[in-house]
Amino acid sequence: MNRPSISTIAILALLSFALLGLRMFEFTLSGAGLHVDEAQYWLWSRDLQWGYFSKPPVLVALITASTALFGDSLLGVKALAMTCWILSAWVLGWLAYRISGMRTAIYAGGLFSATLVSGLLGLSVTTDAPLTLFWALCMLTLWQASHASGHRATFWWVACGLSLGLGVLSKYSALALGISALWLLAAAPASQRRRIFLGGLLASAVAVLVLLPHLFWNVANQWPTAQHTLEITVQETGSTVAQGAGGWRRLLTSGLEFSLGQLLILGPSVWLLCFWVWRKQRAHDLATSAPDGLTHANERETPQTRLWTPGVYALAFSCPILALGLVQALNSKALINWSVPMALGVCLWLACSANRWQLSLTRFVWACVAGCVLSGFIATGGDIKQWVGVQTQPNQSKWDIWGRMRGWDASLLALKPTLEPYRDVPWLTGDRSTLVQAAYSLRTLEPKLYAWNTDGSVHHHFEWKQPWPADATDPAVVWINPGEPHPQLLSRYPNARQLAQAHSGRITLQVWLLQTQHTKP
C-alpha cells in the first residue's frame, strides 16, 4: 500500500485546522452561552475526582486541561472537546487507509467531519466528544492488533484496552463495544479465533485496570453514577407499560423518533453519498466487482489478507450501539445522541463503498460542502422558524438549538452589582441550572453556592455534595432563583427582602436577602 505524501498530509491538516476555526467562529456567531450541563461540567472541573454523580471523569478532566490551556472563556471551555471531533475523523481516516488505501481514508475522514452530528455536537462540550474519539481508537487498534503478530500485536492489544477503558470513563455506552468484539470474534476465520480471543482478554484486562480507580470511587460513594445511569435508562419502563395502549403508542412513537433521528444526525453528506453510490452500483457491471463487495480493483491489499470485510467490520461498530439505543428509546424517551458513535461505522462503510464504485472526488466534495453548510446554517440561524416565515409567539417553542443556552449570562451579569457586596454570604438556590450558571457567569466573585430543597432528597450532584445543611447557623443567606423563596426556607429566615430581579430572553432571576433577624441597612 502506497504511503501518503507529506504534501497530502499537510493539506488535510490545514483543512482540519480550518474546519476547527470555522466551528469556533460559528459558535461565536451564534451568540449562545453554556448549556446547563456544560456549566455543570465546568464547575466539576474545579475539583477533579474519579467520578461524579451522573458522569464518569474523562470529560471533566478534558475541560480542566482545556481551561488550563485556553482560559475560562466559552471557547476555552469548549476547545479540546471540539478538537476531539476533528481527531476522531483523523483516526477513522487512518483506519480506512489501513483497510483500503488513501482515497478511502479521505472519504471516511471527510465524510465524518461533514455529518450533522460532528458539525453540531462538535460545538458543544458533551461526553459524546471523548466517547467518539476513543470509539474510533478502539476500531483502529482492534484492526491493527488482529492483523499484526508478535510484539506489535501485543502493543496494539494494550492500546485497544486503553482506548476501551478511557471510552467507558467517557460514557458508559462504550460498554457496547463488548458486543462489537463478540460480533467480530464470531465473524473471524475459525483458524484465527483463538488468537483474537486471547488478545481480547489482554485488552479487557488493561481496560479493567484503567477502570479500577473509577470503580473504587463508586464503591466508596455507594455507586452514584451507576445508579443514576440505571434510573435514566430503565426507570420509566414499568410506568409506561402500566399505561396500557396509550403507553405502547408512546413507546412506538419514541422508537420511531429515535430511528428517524439517526438518519437526521448523519445529514445530507451521507444521504447524497448513499444516493450516488447506489446509482454507481446499479450502473456497474456486478460480474467484475470484488468478492467482498467493497474493495476497489486497484487496491494492492487483497481480501485474503483481511480477517473481516470492510462491511462486516463497519457494521459491527454501528449495529450494536444502534440496537441498544433503540431499546433505551423504547424504555424511556428518544434522545438521538444515544448512538452517536454509530456514525463512525456508517462513514467507514460508505467510504469503502464510494472507493470501490469509483465515486468521483468532485461529488464527494459537494456532499461534504452540503453537510457543512447545513450544520453551519442550523448553528447560526437562531430561531429557524423565522427563516421559513413563521413568527414565534410568546411562550411558544422556537426552532433554536441554542435556546436553552441563551439569557443566562445577560441576566446574571445584570445582577452582579447587586450580588457583589454579598460575595462572602452563602448563596442558596433550589434550581440546578441557576446554581451552575451562576457559578460560571459570576466566577470572578467566587460565590459560595449551595443547593436547597424541601425534602432533603438527592436529585443531582449538588444536592449530594453541596446541600444547604438543616443545622446551618448563618444569620443571613442570599437566595438566587427563578422564583421566590419557599415558605419552609422563610420559616428559618423570616426577615426577607428582594434585592433585584433580572430578565433576559427566557431567563428570569430573583435575588433575595434572607436573615434570621432584622438588620438595619
C-alpha positions as CSV (number, residue, x, y, z in Angstrom):
1,M,0.0,0.0,0.0
2,N,1.5,3.3,-1.0
3,R,2.2,5.8,1.8
4,P,0.5,9.2,1.6
5,S,2.8,12.0,0.6
6,I,3.8,14.8,3.0
7,S,2.0,17.4,0.9
8,T,-1.2,15.4,1.1
9,I,-1.0,15.1,4.9
10,A,-0.2,18.9,5.1
11,I,-3.2,19.8,3.0
12,L,-5.5,17.6,5.1
13,A,-4.1,19.1,8.3
14,L,-4.7,22.6,7.0
15,L,-8.3,21.7,6.1
16,S,-8.8,20.3,9.6
17,F,-7.5,23.4,11.3
18,A,-9.7,25.5,9.0
19,L,-12.7,23.4,9.9
20,L,-12.0,23.8,13.7
21,G,-11.6,27.5,13.2
22,L,-14.9,27.6,11.3
23,R,-16.7,25.8,14.0
24,M,-15.4,28.2,16.7
25,F,-16.5,31.1,14.5
26,E,-19.9,29.6,14.1
27,F,-20.4,29.2,17.8
28,T,-19.2,32.7,18.5
29,L,-21.6,34.0,15.8
30,S,-24.5,32.0,17.3
31,G,-24.4,34.2,20.5
32,A,-25.0,31.1,22.7
33,G,-23.6,30.6,26.1
34,L,-23.0,27.4,28.0
35,H,-25.7,24.7,28.3
36,V,-26.6,23.8,31.9
37,D,-24.7,20.5,31.6
38,E,-21.7,22.3,30.2
39,A,-21.7,24.8,33.1
40,Q,-22.0,21.8,35.4
41,Y,-19.0,20.0,33.9
42,W,-17.0,23.3,34.1
43,L,-17.9,23.6,37.8
44,W,-16.9,19.9,38.4
45,S,-13.6,20.6,36.7
46,R,-12.6,22.9,39.6
47,D,-12.4,19.7,41.8
48,L,-11.1,16.7,39.9
49,Q,-12.5,13.4,41.1
50,W,-12.6,9.8,39.7
51,G,-16.3,10.2,39.2
52,Y,-19.3,12.4,39.6
53,F,-23.0,12.0,40.4
54,S,-24.1,11.4,36.8
55,K,-20.9,11.1,34.7
56,P,-17.6,9.3,34.7
57,P,-14.5,11.6,34.8
58,V,-12.9,11.9,31.4
59,L,-14.9,14.9,30.0
60,V,-14.3,16.8,33.3
61,A,-10.6,16.2,33.1
62,L,-10.7,17.3,29.4
63,I,-12.3,20.6,30.5
64,T,-9.7,21.0,33.2
65,A,-6.9,20.7,30.6
66,S,-8.8,22.9,28.1
67,T,-9.3,25.8,30.6
68,A,-5.7,25.4,31.8
69,L,-4.5,26.0,28.3
70,F,-7.1,28.5,26.9
71,G,-8.7,30.1,30.0
72,D,-12.3,30.0,31.2
73,S,-13.9,31.8,28.2
74,L,-16.6,30.0,26.3
75,L,-14.2,28.8,23.7
76,G,-11.6,28.0,26.3
77,V,-14.1,25.6,28.0
78,K,-15.0,24.0,24.6
79,A,-11.7,24.0,22.7
80,L,-10.4,20.4,23.5
81,A,-13.9,18.9,23.3
82,M,-14.3,20.5,19.8
83,T,-10.9,19.1,18.8
84,C,-12.0,15.6,19.7
85,W,-14.3,15.5,16.7
86,I,-11.5,16.6,14.4
87,L,-9.2,13.9,15.8
88,S,-12.0,11.3,15.5
89,A,-12.1,12.0,11.8
90,W,-8.3,11.5,11.5
91,V,-8.4,8.2,13.4
92,L,-11.2,7.0,11.2
93,G,-9.2,8.0,8.2
94,W,-6.2,6.1,9.5
95,L,-8.3,3.0,9.9
96,A,-9.8,3.5,6.4
97,Y,-6.3,3.8,5.0
98,R,-5.2,0.6,6.6
99,I,-8.3,-1.2,5.2
100,S,-8.5,0.2,1.7
101,G,-6.0,3.0,0.9
102,M,-5.6,6.7,0.8
103,R,-8.6,7.6,-1.2
104,T,-10.9,5.7,1.2
105,A,-9.2,7.5,4.1
106,I,-10.0,10.9,2.6
107,Y,-13.6,9.8,2.0
108,A,-14.0,8.4,5.6
109,G,-12.5,11.3,7.5
110,G,-14.1,14.0,5.3
111,L,-17.5,12.4,5.4
112,F,-17.5,12.0,9.2
113,S,-16.4,15.7,9.5
114,A,-19.3,16.7,7.4
115,T,-22.0,14.9,9.3
116,L,-24.5,16.9,11.3
117,V,-23.6,15.1,14.5
118,S,-20.0,16.3,14.1
119,G,-21.0,19.8,12.9
120,L,-23.5,20.4,15.7
121,L,-22.4,18.3,18.7
122,G,-18.9,19.4,17.7
123,L,-19.8,22.8,19.0
124,S,-20.8,21.6,22.5
125,V,-19.0,20.1,25.5
126,T,-20.6,16.7,25.9
127,T,-19.5,13.2,26.8
128,D,-20.0,12.2,23.2
129,A,-16.8,14.1,22.2
130,P,-14.3,11.9,24.1
131,L,-16.5,8.8,23.7
132,T,-16.4,9.2,19.9
133,L,-12.7,9.7,19.8
134,F,-12.0,6.6,21.9
135,W,-14.6,4.6,20.0
136,A,-12.7,5.4,16.8
137,L,-9.4,4.4,18.5
138,C,-10.9,1.1,19.5
139,M,-11.9,0.5,15.9
140,L,-8.4,1.3,14.7
141,T,-6.4,-0.5,17.4
142,L,-8.6,-3.7,17.2
143,W,-8.0,-3.9,13.4
144,Q,-4.2,-3.3,13.9
145,A,-4.0,-5.8,16.7
146,S,-5.9,-8.5,14.8
147,H,-3.7,-8.1,11.7
148,A,-0.3,-8.0,13.5
149,S,1.8,-10.6,15.1
150,G,4.4,-10.8,17.9
151,H,5.3,-7.8,19.9
152,R,3.4,-5.5,17.5
153,A,0.2,-7.3,18.2
154,T,0.8,-7.1,21.9
155,F,1.3,-3.3,21.6
156,W,-1.9,-2.9,19.7
157,W,-4.0,-5.1,22.1
158,V,-2.7,-3.0,25.0
159,A,-3.6,0.2,23.1
160,C,-7.1,-1.3,22.4
161,G,-7.6,-1.9,26.1
162,L,-6.5,1.6,27.0
163,S,-8.9,3.0,24.4
164,L,-11.8,0.9,25.7
165,G,-11.1,1.8,29.3
166,L,-10.9,5.5,28.5
167,G,-14.1,5.2,26.4
168,V,-16.0,3.8,29.3
169,L,-14.6,6.5,31.5
170,S,-16.0,9.0,29.0
171,K,-19.5,7.5,28.8
172,Y,-20.9,4.1,29.9
173,S,-22.4,3.4,26.5
174,A,-18.8,2.5,25.4
175,L,-19.6,-0.9,27.0
176,A,-21.5,-1.7,23.8
177,L,-18.1,-2.2,22.3
178,G,-18.1,-5.6,24.1
179,I,-20.9,-6.7,21.8
180,S,-19.0,-5.4,18.8
181,A,-16.0,-7.5,19.9
182,L,-18.1,-10.7,20.2
183,W,-19.6,-10.0,16.8
184,L,-16.1,-9.8,15.2
185,L,-14.9,-12.8,17.1
186,A,-17.7,-14.9,15.6
187,A,-17.2,-13.4,12.1
188,A,-13.4,-14.1,12.1
189,P,-12.0,-17.2,10.4
190,A,-12.0,-20.2,12.7
191,S,-8.3,-20.5,12.5
192,Q,-7.8,-17.0,13.9
193,R,-10.4,-17.0,16.7
194,R,-8.2,-18.4,19.4
195,R,-5.5,-15.7,18.8
196,I,-8.1,-13.0,18.7
197,F,-9.8,-14.3,21.8
198,L,-6.5,-14.3,23.8
199,G,-5.7,-10.8,22.5
200,G,-9.2,-9.6,23.5
201,L,-8.6,-11.0,27.0
202,L,-5.4,-8.9,27.3
203,A,-7.2,-5.8,26.1
204,S,-10.0,-6.5,28.6
205,A,-7.5,-6.8,31.4
206,V,-5.9,-3.5,30.5
207,A,-9.4,-1.8,30.3
208,V,-10.3,-3.1,33.8
209,L,-7.0,-1.7,35.2
210,V,-7.9,1.7,33.7
211,L,-11.4,1.5,35.2
212,L,-10.3,0.4,38.7
213,P,-9.9,4.0,40.2
214,H,-13.4,4.9,39.0
215,L,-14.8,1.6,40.4
216,F,-13.2,2.2,43.8
217,W,-14.6,5.7,43.8
218,N,-18.1,4.4,43.1
219,V,-17.8,1.8,45.9
220,A,-16.7,4.5,48.3
221,N,-19.6,6.7,47.3
222,Q,-22.4,4.0,47.1
223,W,-22.4,3.7,43.3
224,P,-24.0,7.1,42.5
225,T,-23.0,7.2,38.8
226,A,-24.2,3.6,38.1
227,Q,-27.4,4.2,40.0
228,H,-28.1,7.4,38.1
229,T,-27.4,5.7,34.8
230,L,-29.8,2.8,35.6
231,E,-32.5,5.2,36.7
232,I,-32.5,7.2,33.4
233,T,-32.4,4.0,31.3
234,V,-34.9,1.7,32.9
235,Q,-36.9,3.8,35.4
236,E,-39.8,4.6,33.1
237,T,-40.3,1.2,31.7
238,G,-42.7,-0.1,34.3
239,S,-44.9,3.0,34.4
240,T,-45.1,3.1,30.6
241,V,-46.2,-0.5,30.3
242,A,-48.8,0.1,33.0
243,Q,-50.4,2.8,30.9
244,G,-51.8,0.2,28.6
245,A,-52.5,1.0,24.9
246,G,-51.5,4.6,25.4
247,G,-48.2,3.6,26.8
248,W,-47.4,1.3,23.9
249,R,-48.3,4.0,21.5
250,R,-45.8,6.2,23.3
251,L,-43.2,3.5,23.1
252,L,-43.6,3.1,19.3
253,T,-43.6,6.9,18.8
254,S,-40.4,7.1,20.9
255,G,-38.8,4.3,18.8
256,L,-39.8,5.9,15.6
257,E,-38.4,9.3,16.7
258,F,-35.1,7.7,17.6
259,S,-34.8,5.9,14.3
260,L,-35.6,8.9,12.2
261,G,-33.2,10.9,14.4
262,Q,-30.3,8.7,13.5
263,L,-30.9,9.5,9.8
264,L,-31.2,13.2,10.7
265,I,-27.9,13.4,12.5
266,L,-26.0,11.8,9.6
267,G,-27.0,14.7,7.5
268,P,-27.0,15.5,3.7
269,S,-23.4,14.5,3.1
270,V,-24.2,10.9,4.0
271,W,-27.6,11.0,2.2
272,L,-26.1,12.3,-1.0
273,L,-23.2,9.9,-1.0
274,C,-25.5,7.0,-0.3
275,F,-27.6,8.0,-3.3
276,W,-24.6,8.5,-5.7
277,V,-23.0,5.2,-4.6
278,W,-26.4,3.4,-5.2
279,R,-26.6,4.9,-8.6
280,K,-23.0,3.9,-9.5
281,Q,-23.6,0.4,-8.2
282,R,-26.7,-0.1,-10.3
283,A,-24.8,1.0,-13.4
284,H,-21.7,-1.1,-12.6
285,D,-21.1,-4.5,-14.1
286,L,-21.5,-6.7,-11.0
287,A,-19.7,-9.5,-12.7
288,T,-16.4,-7.6,-12.3
289,S,-16.9,-6.4,-8.7
290,A,-14.6,-7.6,-5.9
291,P,-15.7,-10.7,-3.9
292,D,-16.3,-8.8,-0.7
293,G,-18.4,-6.2,-2.4
294,L,-16.3,-3.3,-1.2
295,T,-12.8,-3.4,-2.5
296,H,-11.6,-1.4,-5.4
297,A,-9.7,-3.4,-8.0
298,N,-6.8,-1.0,-7.9
299,E,-6.0,-1.6,-4.2
300,R,-3.0,-3.7,-3.6
301,E,-4.3,-5.3,-0.4
302,T,-6.4,-8.4,-1.3
303,P,-9.4,-9.6,0.6
304,Q,-7.5,-12.7,1.6
305,T,-5.2,-10.6,3.9
306,R,-8.2,-9.4,5.9
307,L,-9.9,-11.2,8.7
308,W,-13.1,-9.3,8.0
309,T,-14.6,-7.5,5.0
310,P,-14.9,-3.7,5.5
311,G,-18.7,-4.0,5.5
312,V,-18.7,-6.6,8.4
313,Y,-16.2,-4.6,10.4
314,A,-18.1,-1.3,9.9
315,L,-21.4,-2.8,10.8
316,A,-20.0,-4.4,14.0
317,F,-19.3,-0.9,15.3
318,S,-22.7,0.6,14.3
319,C,-25.4,-2.1,14.7
320,P,-25.0,-3.0,18.4
321,I,-25.0,0.6,19.6
322,L,-27.9,1.4,17.4
323,A,-29.9,-1.6,18.7
324,L,-29.1,-0.6,22.3
325,G,-30.1,3.0,21.6
326,L,-33.4,1.8,20.2
327,V,-34.1,-0.4,23.2
328,Q,-33.3,2.6,25.5
329,A,-35.6,4.8,23.5
330,L,-38.4,2.2,23.9
331,N,-37.8,2.1,27.6
332,S,-37.9,5.8,28.3
333,K,-37.7,8.5,25.7
334,A,-35.9,9.1,22.5
335,L,-32.6,11.0,22.7
336,I,-30.9,10.9,19.3
337,N,-27.4,11.3,20.7
338,W,-27.5,7.9,22.5
339,S,-26.0,6.2,19.5
340,V,-23.6,8.9,18.2
341,P,-20.6,6.5,17.6
342,M,-22.7,4.6,15.0
343,A,-21.8,7.4,12.6
344,L,-18.2,6.2,12.6
345,G,-19.1,2.7,11.3
346,V,-21.6,4.2,8.8
347,C,-19.0,6.6,7.4
348,L,-16.4,3.8,7.2
349,W,-18.7,1.5,5.3
350,L,-19.8,4.3,2.9
351,A,-16.2,5.5,2.3
352,C,-15.2,1.9,1.3
353,S,-18.3,1.7,-1.0
354,A,-17.5,5.0,-2.6
355,N,-14.0,4.0,-3.3
356,R,-15.0,0.6,-4.6
357,W,-17.5,2.1,-7.0
358,Q,-15.1,4.8,-8.0
359,L,-17.2,7.8,-7.0
360,S,-15.8,11.0,-8.3
361,L,-13.9,13.2,-5.9
362,T,-16.0,16.2,-7.1
363,R,-19.2,14.6,-6.0
364,F,-17.6,13.7,-2.7
365,V,-16.6,17.3,-2.1
366,W,-20.1,18.6,-3.0
367,A,-21.6,16.2,-0.5
368,C,-19.2,17.4,2.3
369,V,-19.9,21.0,1.5
370,A,-23.7,20.4,1.7
371,G,-23.3,18.9,5.2
372,C,-21.0,21.7,6.4
373,V,-23.3,24.4,5.0
374,L,-26.4,22.9,6.7
375,S,-24.8,22.4,10.1
376,G,-23.4,26.0,9.9
377,F,-26.9,27.3,9.0
378,I,-28.5,25.5,11.9
379,A,-25.7,26.6,14.3
380,T,-26.0,30.3,13.4
381,G,-29.6,30.5,12.3
382,G,-31.2,31.3,15.6
383,D,-34.9,30.8,15.5
384,I,-35.2,28.9,12.2
385,K,-39.0,29.4,12.2
386,Q,-38.4,33.0,11.2
387,W,-36.3,31.8,8.2
388,V,-39.3,29.9,6.9
389,G,-41.7,32.8,7.5
390,V,-43.2,31.5,10.8
391,Q,-43.4,34.1,13.6
392,T,-42.8,32.6,17.1
393,Q,-45.4,33.9,19.5
394,P,-44.6,34.4,23.2
395,N,-44.5,31.2,25.2
396,Q,-44.2,29.2,22.0
397,S,-41.2,26.9,21.3
398,K,-38.6,28.2,18.9
399,W,-36.5,26.2,16.4
400,D,-33.3,27.3,18.0
401,I,-30.8,24.6,19.1
402,W,-29.2,27.1,21.4
403,G,-32.4,28.2,23.0
404,R,-31.6,26.8,26.4
405,M,-28.2,28.4,26.4
406,R,-29.4,32.0,25.9
407,G,-30.2,34.6,28.5
408,W,-28.3,33.2,31.5
409,D,-25.1,35.3,31.1
410,A,-27.1,38.5,30.5
411,S,-29.4,38.0,33.5
412,L,-26.6,37.1,35.9
413,L,-24.3,39.9,34.8
414,A,-27.2,42.3,35.3
415,L,-27.4,41.0,38.9
416,K,-23.7,41.1,39.5
417,P,-23.5,44.7,41.0
418,T,-26.3,43.7,43.5
419,L,-24.6,40.4,44.4
420,E,-21.1,41.7,44.8
421,P,-21.4,43.1,48.3
422,Y,-22.7,39.7,49.4
423,R,-20.0,37.5,47.8
424,D,-19.0,36.2,51.3
425,V,-22.5,35.3,52.2
426,P,-23.8,31.8,51.3
427,W,-25.9,31.8,48.2
428,L,-28.8,29.3,48.1
429,T,-30.9,28.1,45.1
430,G,-33.5,25.4,44.5
431,D,-32.6,25.1,40.9
432,R,-29.5,23.2,39.5
433,S,-29.4,25.3,36.3
434,T,-29.2,28.6,38.3
435,L,-26.5,27.2,40.6
436,V,-24.1,26.1,37.8
437,Q,-24.8,29.1,35.5
438,A,-24.2,31.5,38.4
439,A,-21.0,29.7,39.3
440,Y,-19.8,30.2,35.7
441,S,-21.1,33.7,34.8
442,L,-20.1,35.1,38.2
443,R,-16.9,33.1,38.7
444,T,-14.9,36.3,39.4
445,L,-16.9,36.7,42.6
446,E,-16.1,33.1,43.7
447,P,-19.6,32.6,45.3
448,K,-20.3,30.0,47.9
449,L,-23.3,28.2,46.3
450,Y,-25.5,25.6,47.9
451,A,-28.4,23.5,46.7
452,W,-31.6,23.7,48.7
453,N,-34.8,21.6,48.5
454,T,-37.8,20.9,50.7
455,D,-37.4,17.2,51.4
456,G,-33.7,16.7,51.7
457,S,-33.7,14.1,48.8
458,V,-30.9,13.9,46.2
459,H,-31.8,14.6,42.6
460,H,-28.5,15.9,41.3
461,H,-24.8,16.3,42.2
462,F,-25.1,19.5,44.2
463,E,-27.9,18.2,46.4
464,W,-25.5,15.4,47.1
465,K,-22.2,17.3,47.5
466,Q,-23.3,20.9,48.3
467,P,-26.6,20.8,50.2
468,W,-27.6,23.6,52.5
469,P,-27.4,21.9,55.9
470,A,-30.5,21.8,58.1
471,D,-28.5,22.8,61.1
472,A,-26.8,25.8,59.4
473,T,-26.4,28.8,61.8
474,D,-25.5,31.5,59.3
475,P,-27.5,34.7,60.2
476,A,-28.0,35.6,56.6
477,V,-28.1,34.0,53.1
478,V,-28.7,35.1,49.6
479,W,-31.5,33.4,47.6
480,I,-31.0,33.4,43.8
481,N,-33.6,31.6,41.9
482,P,-36.2,32.0,39.2
483,G,-38.9,32.2,41.9
484,E,-39.5,33.5,45.4
485,P,-38.1,31.7,48.5
486,H,-40.0,28.7,49.6
487,P,-42.2,29.2,52.8
488,Q,-40.1,26.4,54.5
489,L,-36.9,28.4,53.9
490,L,-38.6,31.6,55.1
491,S,-39.6,30.0,58.3
492,R,-35.8,29.7,59.1
493,Y,-35.1,33.2,57.7
494,P,-38.2,35.3,58.4
495,N,-36.8,38.6,57.5
496,A,-36.6,38.7,53.7
497,R,-36.4,41.4,51.1
498,Q,-36.0,41.3,47.4
499,L,-32.8,42.9,46.3
500,A,-33.1,42.7,42.5
501,Q,-34.7,40.9,39.5
502,A,-33.4,40.4,36.0
503,H,-34.9,39.1,32.8
504,S,-33.2,38.2,29.6
505,G,-34.8,36.1,26.9
506,R,-36.4,33.1,28.6
507,I,-34.5,33.6,31.9
508,T,-35.9,35.4,34.9
509,L,-34.0,35.5,38.1
510,Q,-34.7,37.0,41.5
511,V,-32.2,37.9,44.3
512,W,-33.4,38.0,47.9
513,L,-31.5,38.7,51.2
514,L,-32.8,36.3,53.9
515,Q,-32.0,37.0,57.5
516,T,-32.8,35.4,60.9
517,Q,-33.4,38.8,62.4
518,H,-33.8,42.3,61.1
519,T,-30.7,44.3,60.5
520,K,-30.7,47.9,59.5
521,P,-29.2,48.5,56.1
